[in-house]
């Protein structure tokens, strides 16, 4: 799976839209959009850090419970 697909799945697992996700991680909206569209590559270390934060803070779990 490509990094852009992993990023999209990570964002979707939190239940956040792009704007909320960007605000949460303090990433410029256009940067995140370019990553998801494949116009730029998301750094692997950053993707791993975001995955870690989502897991540690239980964001994906909270989203699943809310549904």
N, C-alpha and C positions, 0 to 999 in steps of 0.2 A: 504494500500500500504506500502510495506517495505521501510525502509530508503534508501536502495541502489537503489531502483527504483525511489524514489523521487529525489535522487542526479542525476541520469542519466537524468531524465526528465528536471531537472533544468539546467544541462549542455547543453542539446540539445536545450532548449528554448533560450539559448544565442547564439547559432550557433557556439559555440567554440568546437574544438576537445579537447581531454583529455589534450594534452600538453599545449594548449593555456589556458584552464581552470585552470590548475595547476599553470601556471605562473601568471595568473591574481590574484588568491587567495593565491599565495605563499605557495602551498601545494606540498610536494614531489610527483612526478609522481606515484611511486609505491604505496604510501599510498592511493591516489585517485583511482588507479586501483584496489587495494585490496578492497576498499569500494564498488566500482561498481560491482565487481565480487562476493561479499559476503564473502570474506575471512576474512574481519574485519568489524566491525560495525562502521559506521559514527556516532559520537556523535550527539544527537538530537539538543543540543544547537548550535553546529557548523552548522548544516544543516539549522536551523532557521536563523542564522546570514547571511549565504550565500544567502538564499532566500530574506532576507531583503535588502541586498546590491544590488542584481540583480534588485529588484523592485525599490529601491530608485534611482539607477543610470540608470534605464530604459534600461537595456541591452536586455531584452526579447523583448521590444517594438521596439528597433532599429533593431533587427534581423528580426522581422515580416515586418517592413517597407522596409527593404532591399531586400526582396524576391518578 
